[in-house]
Amino acid sequence: MGMTNDAGKRIATAGSPRPSPFRQLVAADTKDLSRTLQAGFATLFLFGFFLLVIWALSLMLAGSGSPRVVVDGSDAGLAGRIDSALSERGIDLVDDPSAANILVQEAEGKVTMVVSADETPAWQGVWQAVRGAGVEIMDITVVDSEGVWKADILQANLAPALGLGLMAIAFVGTAVPLVSMRERGTLRLLGTTPLRNDTLVLSLIPARLCFALVEFGVVLVIAATRHYVEPGMLWRLSISMLLSLVMLFPLAFLLGSRARNAANMQQLAVTLTMLLVGLGGGILPSEIIPGPLQVLFNVIPTTWMIQALGADLAGIEPDLPLSALWVLMAVCGAVAFVLAARLFSWDREPVRRGTIGTKR
């Protein structure tokens, strides 16, 4: 998925000064991706597969009974809007609480949904109706009749799914091609030109940014249609998405700055992606992780990303303020980029000690 040797030769021998080296590299990389669409879309596989798995799980665990709802609240206006939203969705409304399997209780603008633990009705449609009535995500609590908190599996895992997809684009779709270029000798050829290593690695971003935007768009469509995200939170979610890329691409460049075996890097990148998603809360719920381990996992940069995305996609309060997570991601990206530029090697052969910081 990286540039071919022919592309490297064209750039190294181009005599026309009109296109900048960066534009030439971007054009060559984009052309290679367009010629190998299978390799390009392979970066979307992990995202799509994980999304399908959690979608299937959400359907399996959604409950099978038809909801019968009774609405009780002190705010007659809000209760009326909830009744109307439920009726529009074709959900049965009952007057007798004993005949209901879902009780919607409103108090001071906050709503608690109590779902029958015996009948296990499908409650997600009721939740979406409450959201459609104007109740914010953070003001809705769902528990069963035994007091056990209930979660929408799809909503809770949208942030890990997006995080996994972005990491796959960065680690699998960027670090691996970079190592492949070094393994084939393309980087060695480019290293004979005045080309800067930071120009080279930055040229790999534009084409891959398109894949990232596709994943972001898919998640936004799901979140919007299911009322997971507040319209006023879109700007925060966009900033979290942007800073995720600002952090991940430099980490990918650092990962591939010296490696020389593309096959080994492929295995490492896939394993690392799945491991980091799991440690960030995408596979193991934080409630079952021991406290000391949770503290350790929270200092992993990709955990900051998943928590920042989950703050708006799932309404989960992060361990740190969102602004602090943004600062940490930006600083991590800047440090990783400086280190990647410092340690970058053009040659496929091991670099002799004492040559770090020189063009090689």
C-alpha positions as CSV (number, residue, x, y, z in Angstrom):
1,M,0.0,0.0,0.0
2,G,3.1,2.2,-0.2
3,M,4.7,3.8,-3.2
4,T,6.4,1.5,-5.7
5,N,10.0,1.6,-6.7
6,D,9.0,3.2,-10.1
7,A,7.1,5.9,-8.1
8,G,10.2,6.5,-6.1
9,K,12.4,6.8,-9.2
10,R,10.0,9.3,-10.8
11,I,10.2,11.5,-7.8
12,A,13.9,11.2,-7.3
13,T,14.7,12.0,-11.0
14,A,12.0,14.5,-11.7
15,G,13.6,17.6,-13.1
16,S,10.6,20.0,-13.2
17,P,10.6,22.3,-10.1
18,R,6.9,23.1,-10.5
19,P,5.3,20.5,-8.3
20,S,6.6,20.5,-4.8
21,P,8.1,17.2,-3.4
22,F,5.2,16.9,-1.0
23,R,2.6,17.1,-3.8
24,Q,4.5,14.6,-5.9
25,L,4.7,12.2,-3.0
26,V,1.0,12.6,-2.2
27,A,0.1,12.1,-5.9
28,A,2.2,9.0,-6.1
29,D,0.8,7.5,-2.9
30,T,-2.7,8.2,-3.9
31,K,-2.1,6.6,-7.3
32,D,-0.7,3.5,-5.7
33,L,-3.8,3.3,-3.4
34,S,-6.1,3.7,-6.3
35,R,-4.3,0.9,-8.2
36,T,-4.6,-1.4,-5.2
37,L,-8.0,-0.7,-3.8
38,Q,-8.0,-4.1,-2.1
39,A,-5.0,-3.1,0.0
40,G,-6.6,0.4,0.6
41,F,-9.9,-0.9,1.9
42,A,-8.2,-3.6,4.0
43,T,-7.6,-0.7,6.5
44,L,-11.4,-0.5,6.9
45,F,-11.8,-4.3,7.6
46,L,-11.1,-4.2,11.3
47,F,-13.5,-1.3,11.8
48,G,-16.3,-2.9,9.7
49,F,-15.9,-6.3,11.3
50,F,-15.9,-4.9,14.9
51,L,-18.9,-2.7,14.1
52,L,-20.9,-5.7,12.7
53,V,-20.0,-7.8,15.8
54,I,-21.3,-5.2,18.2
55,W,-24.3,-4.5,16.1
56,A,-25.2,-8.3,16.2
57,L,-24.6,-8.4,19.9
58,S,-26.9,-5.4,20.5
59,L,-29.6,-7.1,18.5
60,M,-29.2,-10.4,20.5
61,L,-29.2,-8.6,23.8
62,A,-31.9,-6.0,23.0
63,G,-34.7,-8.0,24.6
64,S,-37.5,-9.9,22.8
65,G,-40.7,-8.8,24.5
66,S,-42.9,-6.0,23.1
67,P,-42.7,-2.9,25.4
68,R,-45.7,-1.7,27.3
69,V,-44.9,1.7,28.8
70,V,-46.3,3.8,31.5
71,V,-45.0,7.4,31.9
72,D,-45.0,9.1,35.3
73,G,-43.6,12.5,35.9
74,S,-44.1,15.9,37.6
75,D,-43.5,17.9,34.4
76,A,-46.7,17.5,32.4
77,G,-45.2,19.1,29.3
78,L,-42.2,16.7,29.2
79,A,-44.4,13.7,30.0
80,G,-46.7,14.7,27.1
81,R,-43.8,15.0,24.7
82,I,-42.6,11.5,25.8
83,D,-46.1,10.1,25.3
84,S,-46.2,11.6,21.8
85,A,-42.8,10.3,20.9
86,L,-43.7,6.8,22.0
87,S,-47.0,6.9,20.1
88,E,-45.1,8.0,16.9
89,R,-42.9,4.9,17.2
90,G,-45.9,2.6,17.7
91,I,-45.0,1.7,21.2
92,D,-47.9,0.6,23.5
93,L,-48.9,3.1,26.3
94,V,-50.8,1.8,29.3
95,D,-52.3,3.6,32.2
96,D,-52.0,0.8,34.8
97,P,-48.4,0.4,36.1
98,S,-49.0,-3.2,36.9
99,A,-49.7,-3.9,33.2
100,A,-46.5,-2.2,32.1
101,N,-43.1,-3.8,31.6
102,I,-41.3,-0.5,31.3
103,L,-41.8,2.4,33.7
104,V,-40.6,5.8,32.5
105,Q,-40.2,8.1,35.6
106,E,-39.5,11.8,35.2
107,A,-38.2,14.0,38.0
108,E,-36.8,17.5,37.6
109,G,-36.0,17.0,33.9
110,K,-34.2,13.7,34.5
111,V,-35.7,10.4,33.4
112,T,-35.2,6.9,34.9
113,M,-36.4,3.9,32.8
114,V,-37.2,0.8,34.9
115,V,-37.3,-2.3,32.7
116,S,-38.9,-5.5,33.8
117,A,-36.2,-8.1,34.6
118,D,-38.7,-11.0,34.1
119,E,-40.1,-10.0,30.7
120,T,-36.9,-8.4,29.2
121,P,-38.8,-6.2,26.7
122,A,-36.9,-4.4,23.9
123,W,-36.2,-1.0,25.6
124,Q,-33.9,0.7,23.1
125,G,-36.9,2.1,21.1
126,V,-38.3,3.6,24.3
127,W,-34.9,5.2,25.1
128,Q,-34.8,6.7,21.6
129,A,-38.3,8.1,22.0
130,V,-37.3,9.7,25.3
131,R,-34.3,11.2,23.6
132,G,-36.5,12.4,20.8
133,A,-38.7,14.2,23.4
134,G,-35.7,16.4,24.2
135,V,-34.1,14.7,27.2
136,E,-30.3,14.8,27.1
137,I,-28.3,11.6,27.1
138,M,-26.7,12.3,30.5
139,D,-30.2,12.7,32.0
140,I,-31.4,9.2,31.1
141,T,-30.7,6.2,33.4
142,V,-31.8,2.7,32.5
143,V,-32.0,0.0,35.1
144,D,-34.0,-3.2,35.4
145,S,-36.5,-4.0,38.1
146,E,-33.7,-5.5,40.2
147,G,-31.7,-2.3,40.1
148,V,-29.1,-3.5,37.6
149,W,-27.8,-0.8,35.2
150,K,-28.5,-1.6,31.5
151,A,-26.5,-0.4,28.6
152,D,-27.0,-0.2,24.9
153,I,-24.2,-2.4,23.6
154,L,-24.0,-0.5,20.3
155,Q,-23.8,2.9,21.9
156,A,-21.3,1.8,24.5
157,N,-18.9,0.4,21.8
158,L,-19.2,3.1,19.0
159,A,-16.1,4.9,20.4
160,P,-14.0,1.8,20.7
161,A,-15.1,0.8,17.1
162,L,-14.0,4.2,15.8
163,G,-10.8,4.1,17.8
164,L,-10.0,0.6,16.4
165,G,-10.7,1.9,12.9
166,L,-8.4,4.9,13.3
167,M,-5.7,2.8,14.8
168,A,-5.9,0.3,11.9
169,I,-5.6,3.2,9.4
170,A,-2.5,4.5,11.3
171,F,-0.7,1.4,12.3
172,V,-1.7,-1.1,9.6
173,G,-2.4,1.3,6.8
174,T,0.5,3.7,7.4
175,A,3.3,2.1,9.4
176,V,3.3,-1.1,7.4
177,P,3.6,0.6,3.9
178,L,6.4,2.8,5.3
179,V,8.3,-0.3,6.4
180,S,7.5,-1.9,3.0
181,M,9.1,1.1,1.2
182,R,12.2,0.7,3.3
183,E,12.3,-3.1,2.7
184,R,12.0,-2.6,-1.1
185,G,14.7,0.0,-1.2
186,T,12.4,2.9,-2.2
187,L,13.3,4.9,0.9
188,R,17.0,4.4,0.2
189,L,16.5,5.8,-3.3
190,L,14.5,8.8,-2.0
191,G,17.3,9.3,0.7
192,T,19.7,10.3,-2.1
193,T,17.6,13.4,-2.8
194,P,17.2,16.5,-0.7
195,L,13.8,15.2,0.5
196,R,13.2,15.7,4.2
197,N,12.0,12.7,6.2
198,D,9.1,14.7,7.7
199,T,7.9,15.7,4.2
200,L,7.9,12.0,3.3
201,V,5.9,10.8,6.3
202,L,3.4,13.7,6.1
203,S,2.7,12.9,2.4
204,L,1.2,9.6,3.6
205,I,-1.6,11.3,5.5
206,P,-3.9,12.8,2.9
207,A,-5.0,9.6,1.2
208,R,-5.5,7.8,4.5
209,L,-7.4,10.8,5.9
210,C,-10.1,9.9,3.4
211,F,-10.6,6.5,5.0
212,A,-10.7,8.1,8.4
213,L,-13.4,10.5,7.3
214,V,-15.4,7.5,5.9
215,E,-15.3,5.8,9.3
216,F,-16.2,9.0,11.1
217,G,-19.1,9.5,8.7
218,V,-20.4,6.0,9.4
219,V,-20.3,6.5,13.1
220,L,-22.0,9.9,12.9
221,V,-24.8,8.4,10.8
222,I,-25.4,5.6,13.3
223,A,-25.2,8.0,16.3
224,A,-27.5,10.6,14.7
225,T,-30.2,8.1,13.6
226,R,-30.3,6.5,17.0
227,H,-30.1,9.8,19.0
228,Y,-26.8,8.9,20.6
229,V,-25.2,12.3,20.1
230,E,-26.4,15.8,21.0
231,P,-26.3,18.2,18.0
232,G,-24.4,20.7,20.3
233,M,-21.7,18.1,20.9
234,L,-20.7,17.6,17.2
235,W,-18.0,20.3,17.5
236,R,-16.5,18.5,20.5
237,L,-16.7,15.1,18.8
238,S,-15.0,16.6,15.7
239,I,-12.2,18.0,17.8
240,S,-11.7,14.6,19.5
241,M,-11.6,13.0,16.1
242,L,-9.0,15.5,14.7
243,L,-6.8,15.2,17.8
244,S,-7.0,11.4,17.6
245,L,-5.5,11.6,14.1
246,V,-2.9,14.2,15.3
247,M,-1.8,11.6,17.9
248,L,-2.1,8.4,15.9
249,F,-0.3,9.3,12.7
250,P,2.9,10.4,14.5
251,L,2.7,7.2,16.6
252,A,2.5,5.2,13.4
253,F,5.5,7.0,12.0
254,L,7.4,6.3,15.2
255,L,6.5,2.7,15.0
256,G,7.7,2.4,11.4
257,S,10.7,4.7,11.7
258,R,13.3,2.0,11.8
259,A,11.6,-1.4,11.2
260,R,12.7,-3.3,8.1
261,N,10.4,-6.3,7.8
262,A,6.9,-5.5,6.5
263,A,5.5,-8.9,7.4
264,N,6.6,-8.7,11.0
265,M,5.3,-5.1,11.2
266,Q,1.9,-6.2,9.8
267,Q,1.5,-8.8,12.6
268,L,2.7,-6.3,15.2
269,A,0.4,-3.6,14.0
270,V,-2.7,-5.8,14.0
271,T,-1.9,-7.2,17.4
272,L,-1.1,-3.8,18.8
273,T,-4.4,-2.4,17.5
274,M,-6.6,-5.1,19.1
275,L,-4.6,-5.0,22.3
276,L,-4.9,-1.2,22.7
277,V,-8.6,-1.2,22.0
278,G,-9.1,-3.9,24.7
279,L,-7.0,-2.0,27.2
280,G,-8.9,1.2,26.4
281,G,-12.2,-0.3,27.4
282,G,-13.4,-1.6,24.1
283,I,-13.5,-5.3,25.0
284,L,-13.1,-5.5,28.8
285,P,-15.6,-3.4,30.7
286,S,-13.8,-1.0,33.1
287,E,-16.0,-2.4,36.0
288,I,-14.2,-5.8,36.0
289,I,-10.7,-4.4,35.7
290,P,-8.9,-4.1,39.1
291,G,-8.2,-0.6,40.3
292,P,-4.3,-0.7,39.9
293,L,-4.6,-2.0,36.4
294,Q,-7.2,0.6,35.5
295,V,-4.8,3.3,36.6
296,L,-2.1,1.8,34.4
297,F,-4.4,1.5,31.4
298,N,-5.5,5.1,31.8
299,V,-2.0,6.4,31.0
300,I,-2.0,4.7,27.6
301,P,-2.5,7.4,24.9
302,T,-5.0,5.4,23.0
303,T,-7.2,5.2,26.1
304,W,-7.3,9.0,26.2
305,M,-8.6,8.8,22.6
306,I,-11.4,6.2,23.3
307,Q,-12.5,8.1,26.4
308,A,-12.6,11.4,24.5
309,L,-14.7,9.9,21.7
310,G,-16.9,8.0,24.2
311,A,-17.7,11.2,26.1
312,D,-20.0,12.3,23.3
313,L,-20.8,9.1,21.5
314,A,-21.8,7.1,24.6
315,G,-22.3,9.9,27.2
316,I,-19.7,8.3,29.5
317,E,-17.9,10.6,31.8
318,P,-14.1,10.3,31.1
319,D,-11.6,9.9,34.0
320,L,-10.1,13.3,33.1
321,P,-11.8,16.5,31.8
322,L,-12.3,16.4,28.1
323,S,-10.0,19.4,27.6
324,A,-7.2,17.7,29.5
325,L,-7.6,14.6,27.2
326,W,-7.3,16.9,24.2
327,V,-4.1,18.5,25.6
328,L,-2.6,15.1,26.3
329,M,-3.3,13.8,22.8
330,A,-1.9,16.9,21.2
331,V,1.3,16.7,23.3
332,C,1.7,13.0,22.7
333,G,1.4,13.6,18.9
334,A,3.9,16.4,18.9
335,V,6.5,14.3,21.0
336,A,5.9,11.2,18.8
337,F,6.4,13.3,15.6
338,V,9.7,14.8,16.8
339,L,11.0,11.3,17.9
340,A,9.9,9.8,14.6
341,A,11.8,12.5,12.6
342,R,14.8,12.0,14.8
343,L,15.0,8.2,14.6
344,F,13.8,7.8,11.0
345,S,16.1,5.6,8.8
346,W,16.1,5.7,5.0
347,D,18.2,2.6,4.6
348,R,17.1,-1.1,4.9
349,E,20.4,-1.9,6.6
350,P,20.9,-1.4,10.4
351,V,22.2,2.1,11.2
352,R,25.6,2.3,12.9
353,R,25.7,3.8,16.3
354,G,26.5,7.5,16.4
355,T,24.6,8.4,13.2
356,I,21.3,9.3,14.8
357,G,20.1,12.8,13.7
358,T,21.8,12.6,10.3
359,K,20.2,11.9,6.9
360,R,20.5,8.2,6.3
